[in-house]
Amino acid sequence: MNPRAGSFNIIFSLLGSLVLVFLVAPVAGMVLHTSMPELASAFGDAEVRASIRLTLLASLAGTLALSVFAIPLAYLLARKNFPLKSLVIGAINLPVVIPHSSAGVALLGIMSRDTFIGRAGEGLGISFVGNPLAIAIAMAFVSLPFLVVSAVDAFGLVPVRLEKAALSLGAGAWRVFFTISLPLAIRPIVSGLVLMWTRGLSEFGAVLIVAYHPMVTPVLVFERFNTFGLAHARSVATAFILVTLALLLAVKLFMRFFRAPTQER
């Protein structure tokens, strides 16, 4: 091995290891400092279980509902050039840039009872403020860019010539999209869906503004910390982390199983 290449790899490995320690050490320390009785107490707490269930379902609902609109938008951004396209891309990335507490204030400004949307919802018997629907909207708002960016990159990798060939053979645009474009881009899109869902799970600032109650787990951790201190907040946070890690592992195993048939061909 080239000595210079060896030193290069060693230095980069050390620098990369420091990054891993920086990311993993706080979470590992929190988990290791949570005793089994504390963890069992957290899982046995009905309020904790309800908050975890609400967090998972609200983020999933927001992800699935917005994906119906986000995936077609991503396809257009990947395939079409149109006026103000850069402005549209900037608007999509806006939730990543602005403070999430500000995002919550912005959402509350269009969902409160004295707004047009709020009054329309009240007319239908829907109160957005303090409602799981508002939680799902807040989660989707801050996490949607992850799906759109992943889907734009995915569609950009699909060869345009395949779509043009199918169109020239008489296939309609809908058939081309659902039989060629979407299947070829599905893996990165699924990854984007998972990223959007998991980002929604961790949202605190926007959700705190639009719906303090019912409590999602990040808000409950904050409330337990303020009320009871670090130990009680740590046990709830650890329980939530273990649940999300288990779900992510299950998703990863599913995606590996999902890939297997195409790899065999």
Secondary structure as GFF3:
##gff-version 3
##sequence-region A 1 265
A	DSSP	alpha_helix	3	32	.	.	.	ID=ss1
A	DSSP	alpha_helix	36	44	.	.	.	ID=ss2
A	DSSP	alpha_helix	46	79	.	.	.	ID=ss3
A	DSSP	alpha_helix	85	97	.	.	.	ID=ss4
A	DSSP	alpha_helix	100	111	.	.	.	ID=ss5
A	DSSP	alpha_helix	116	123	.	.	.	ID=ss6
A	DSSP	alpha_helix	132	156	.	.	.	ID=ss7
A	DSSP	alpha_helix	160	168	.	.	.	ID=ss8
A	DSSP	alpha_helix	173	176	.	.	.	ID=ss9
A	DSSP	pi_helix	177	181	.	.	.	ID=ss10
A	DSSP	alpha_helix	182	201	.	.	.	ID=ss11
A	DSSP	alpha_helix	205	210	.	.	.	ID=ss12
A	DSSP	alpha_helix	217	228	.	.	.	ID=ss13
A	DSSP	alpha_helix	230	264	.	.	.	ID=ss14
###
